[in-house]
Amino acid sequence: MIKSAIMVAASDHPQNKRDMIAQTLFSCDLIKCTGDGNPPQRILDDKSVSESVVLGSLKRLLNIRVSLKTLEATGIGRSVRVLQKHGSKDVRQIAWALVKKWKGVVDEYIKEFEYRKKD
């Protein structure tokens, strides 16, 4: 139910609202976002969490569209980048996909900034 509500809210609101939703997901403010009381970033940073829980969190992150502001505010990129060297091939692959996706967000911001700077 929470997931459905978040998806509806994210699709119905402009980028800044989606950023606030994503920041809440990555922070400690949303207690039951993963079903076990831990936000995705906390799960990714916890070395004692099982591979299946890490995979589930990474897969959820793949489905969340985030802005540069959200990436900066949450620091989630640092947590995911560490997982690019994880012992599990599946975890590594999803971590690489997330980093690539988020680099695209950064690149898009840089292009937009440079375009505005020219004007």
Buried (B, 14 or more C-beta within 10 A) or exposed (E): EEEEEBEEEBEEEEEEEBBBBBBBBBBEEBEEBBEEEBBBBBBBBEEEBEEEBBBBBBEBBEEBEBBBBBBEBBEBBEBBBEBBEBEBEBBBBBBBBBBEBBEEBEEEBEEEEEEEEEE
